[in-house]
Amino acid sequence: MASLNFDVNKFIRSRGLQVGGRVQAYIDEEVIKHNEKYMPWGDDKGLIGSSAATDKGSGEVKYNAPQARFLYYGKLMVAKNGSSWAKLHEKKTVTGTPLKFRTDRNSQAQAFWFVKMKELHAKDILKGAQDVANNRSG
């Protein structure tokens, strides 16, 4: 009987498919790049810049900005006193009031930008990831 001696882990590493590998890093970078097309921009692009909190290759894109949550869900959040401004560490409550995004800086700004990005760019990102795994780019 013939046997095949194949090191699966070596193959996975050679393709960059391991946790934290180049394929996941590519996907994370592309998600960040394409998300920007649909994210609301402030005067300083602080929300977009906060993606630096992402450990590329982890498979989890993070936006470490205080406004990230309410902008993503597109609903006004208020402090106990009803103000949209809150003190540091003060809890805010989500209201049913939708946010109106400025479109003068980003005409495609919207809530749930990751969902929109996936709808329009997932196939391209996965094709690129396949190319990275096949050592054709990246």
Helices and strands as residue ranges (DSSP letters): H 8-14, H 22-35, G 36-38, H 46-49, G 50-53, H 68-73, E 75-78, E 93-98, H 113-133
